[in-house]
């Protein structure tokens, strides 16, 4: 869905607009806060999980708007987004990093604080590593990054993982093709009753019952309008993600070691996807990363606690990007 002013949809989203820009010939959709009297500083560039869409950031955009100019981008290959997909491979993680660089070029974004949520966190990290001159700050929100593995586990993943993905991805696409309408119906049922997720295998921790009614209704409307054939794009996204987390880990591990931008790691203490062991491993590798723990929150801080999330980011930025653990 697109609105000239999202205040037409919900009063809390007033001053957030849908815009489109050409990125190397591809029509790219994004959400942007209208410019107003905010402190001078870099633009906040919000990157969603690439299987989802920019609209997932609406409540955060509303919270950021009084404090900073902010943009949320629809990546190619999103299920409910509006950015065109030039080809199937364009939905992969590394392709999305290149897209993000071209998107920043197209909008003339010279200095950004880039936020990446879940798999979008990996895209944001690689973007910050490849374009350090552009990134004033990096915010990793429950990011999907390589977990700690023993030498034996890493060798096993390298040995069998590539072949496994080659076999599994086509099978998964076929299953999505056959079951796509049932999958969409199940997602709609979950959106009708977010509390039902708590006891299911899809529970990522925290509580999606804390979503604002506006976001919950929007997600349901967007999912109702999805062309079922687009679900197969998620296979490309997640095959690419799993490969970089478990099989071809070195490029991401090197980026984690090299990235020079001040970095804020935001994690919910009830997150069941980004495990505590991973958080401890990443902060041991990068003790300069500023860890902010959101209590009673799961894998979706921008849904569950958008005001707390935005306040955490703005405070970190306002205090000059402090390092180490936050209270």
Buried (B, 14 or more C-beta within 10 A) or exposed (E): EEBEEBBEBBEBBBBBBBEBBEBEEBEBBBBBBEEEEBEEBBBBBBBBBBBBBBBBBBBBBBBBBBBBBBBBBBBBBBBBBBBBBBEBEBBBBBBBBBBBBBBBBBBEBEBBBBBBBBBBBBBBBBBBBBBEEBBBBBBBBBBBBBBBBEEEEBEEBBEEBBEBBEEBBEEBBEEBEEBBEEBBEEBBEBBEEBEBBBEEEEBBBBBBEBBBEBBBBBBBBBBEEBEBEBBBBBBBBBBBBBBBBBBBBEBBBEBBEEBEBBBBBBBBBBBEBBEEEBBEBBBEEBEEBBBBBBEEBBBBBBBBBBEBBBBBBBEBBEEEBEEEEBE
